[in-house]
Amino acid sequence: MTSNRSKFALRAIAIACVSPLALAACAGEAEDSTASGEAIAAIDAPAGTSWTETVTISDEGGYVLGNPDAPLKLVEYASHTCGACAQFSMTGKPPLKDQYVARGVVSFEQRNLVRDPIDLSIATLVRCGTKENMQPLSDQAWTSLNDIFKNVQDNSAQYEAAGNLPVEQRFIAIAEAAGLIEFFSARGLSADQSRTCLADTDKIEAIAEASNAQAQELNVNSTPTFFLNGRQLEERSWAQLEPVLQRAGAR
């Protein structure tokens, strides 16, 4: 049975609009806000493993890449339909992983701030396979964000009609209108797997509820929003974030 809270979360997401122009800039620039600390020595991964292939799921439902006990824990609240999040995925995550996560000094956790039905559909699909694939699939979806928007525009009648379907059918229809079934099928997630996950209302409701509850608790109202060791940062881009990590000891 769907709780009143779940119904509210899903209803709020269901009526959200998806506009490439509106979502291109999801958060403004912010002033530098940093902590400072001594340089932290690299921490070796267990024999036969690497930190850039180590993934754990946090109590908050986020996907943590790297050393789960890293002294510097970076968390991103992101939307899959946010252009600024896509920019960070392309420009920030590669050096973050290669230079900092790989050394065991920084872990990177990706959490959702769900903005609209397509965002929720992608958030569901990237969790449909193994936990190790969640962040890579998210990055690939961000790379193709403009194509996803175009599919929605080309299939706008189908997309709008999906909002009137029962929940167990709604997100399958949304994903079909956005071309997501084919997109993820080309990346190892079969169409049957995608449809099964998108019909799992408990899973979808859990993602929506977690997003809503954490946004309220932590006062997260834009994407991307970053936290370092529990402290909300004003910085939004990699150019701003890297000096924060370095001054905190990742150097």
N, C-alpha and C positions, 0 to 999 in steps of 0.2 A: 504494500500500500504506500502511495506517495504521501509524505507528510505535508502539512501546510507550508512549512519552511521550504521544502523542496519545490512545491508547486510555485511558490513566490519566486524562487531563484530561477527556475526554468522559464516562468512567464516573463520575468524581466529580461532574460536573455533572448527570448523568442521575439520580442518586439523591438530589439535593438537594430539599428540600420547598419548596413555595410556600405561604406563609401570610400573608394580609394583616396579621394582628395581629403576626406575628413580624417582618415586613419594614417595618412602619410607622416604626420608629425604628432606623435602621441604624447610627447612630453617636451617641455621647453628646456632651454639651457639653464644651468644652475651654477652657483658659485662654488668654488673649491672648499671642501670641508674634510680635513684629514686628521688622523692620529699619527703619532710618531713612535718609533721603537727601534731597537737594535736589529741588525741584520740577522735573519734566521737561517741557520744551516740547512742544507738539503736533507730530506728524510727519505731513506731508501724504502722502496716497496718490498713486500715479501718476495722471497726468491721465486723466480719464474713468473712474476707478474709485473705489471706496470701501472702506475697511478692513472694514466690516461685511458686505461681500459677497465678501471675499477669503478663500479657503479653500485650505489646503495640507495634505498628509498627511505627518506626521513619520516619522522613521526607526523610531519605536516603534509605528507604526500608528495613532496618534491623529490626530484631525481638528482642525487649528489654524484658528481664526477670527481674522482680523485681520492686522496687520503681522507677517510671519514673522521680522523682525529687531527687533521691539519690545524695548525695554530691560527691560521687565517681562513675564516669561512665566509665566502662571498655567496650571497643569495640574490637571484634576480627574479622579480615578479614581471612576467612577460605575457603579452598577448600574441597569438598567432596571426592576427590581422593588423598588427601594428608595424608601420613602416620603420619607425626608429628601432624597434626590436629586431627587425630584419637586418637593419644596418649594423647593429651590434653583433648579431650572429655572424655576419660576413667579415667584419673588420676587427672585432674584439675577441671573439672566441678562439680563433686559431692561435694568436700569440698568448692569450691567457692559458690555453692548454699546453702549448709547447714550452713556454718559458717559466710558468709558475705552477700549474697543476702537476706537470711532469716531475717536478722536484719535490713533491709531497708537502710543500709549504702552504699551498692554497688549495682549498676545495671549492668547487663551483656547483651550486644547487640551483636548478631551474624549477620555479613554481609558476602556477597560472593565475593571472588576473583575467578572468573570462569577460569578454566585451560583447560578444554577439554569437549567433548560432553557428557560423562557420568556424569561429574560434573554438567553440565547444566541440564541434565535430572533429577538428584537427587534434585538439587536446585528447580526445577519446582515442583516435586512431593511432597516435604516436605511442600510446600506452598499450596497444593491442598485441604487440609482439613481446620480445624479451626486454628486460629493463635496460640492457646495454644499447638498444636501438632507439630509445626514447629521444635522447638529445640529437643524434645524427639525423633521425627522421624529421625532427623539428627544424633543424638547420636547412634540410633540403626543401621543406615546405616554405620556409621564409625566402629561400632563394627564388622560388617560383611564385611568390605572392602576387605579382602582377598578372600572371597567367590565370591564377585562381580567381582573382577579381574579374578578369575578362569572361571567364566561364560563367560566373554568376550574372554578369550583365547580359550575356548572350542567352542565358536561360532564366531570365528574370521571372517569367510567368510560372515556371516550374518551381523556382525558389520560393516565391510568394505563396504558392499553393501548399507547399510543404508545411508551412506554419499552422495550417488548419488540420493536419493529420494527428492521430494519436501519437504520444511520445515514442512508442516503440517503433513507429514507422517514420516519424518526422525527420530524424537525423540521418536516416538512410537516404531519404529523398533530398535533403539538403546537400549531402555529400555527393549524390549523383548530379545534382544541378551544378555543383562547383567543380566537377570532374575529379573529385578526391578518390573515388573508388579505383579509377584507372591509374591515378597518380601513385597511390600506395601499392597497387598491384605490380607496377613496374619496379617497385623497390622492395619486393619480397613478401608483401602482405596480400594474400589472396583475396579476391572479391568476396568469397564466402566468409573469411575471417573478418573482413571489414564490416560486412553487414551484420554478423553476429555481435560484434562489439558495439555497433551503433544501435542495436536493438536492446542492449543491456541497460535498461533504465536505471537500475540501481547504481551502476558504474557512472553513468552520465550525471545522475543526481548528486553523487558523492563529489565529483569534480566541481560541479556548480556550487554546492554547499560550501566546500572548502574554500573556494575562491571568495565567496561572499563573506564568510565568517572571518577569514584572515584579512581581507581588505578592511573590514570594519575594525577589527582588533588592532591592526597595525597602522591604520590610517593610510592605506595605500590607495591612491585614486588616479594614478597615471602609470603608463608603461613606456619604457622600462623603469622600474624602481629597484634600487640595489640596497642591500644591507651588508655590512661587514661586521662580523662577530656580534650580531644583534642590533647594531646601530644603523639607523636609516641614513643613507647618504643623499646628498643633493646632486651628486655627479650623475650624468646620464649616458655619457659616451665613453669609449675606450680611452680616448685621449685624456679625458679627465680622470678616469678610474685608475689607470696604470700608476700615476704618481701617488695616489692614495695607497695602493698596495705596496709600492716601494718604500714609502715613508713608514708604513706599518711593519716593515721588516722583510718584505719579499724582494730581495736584491742580492 
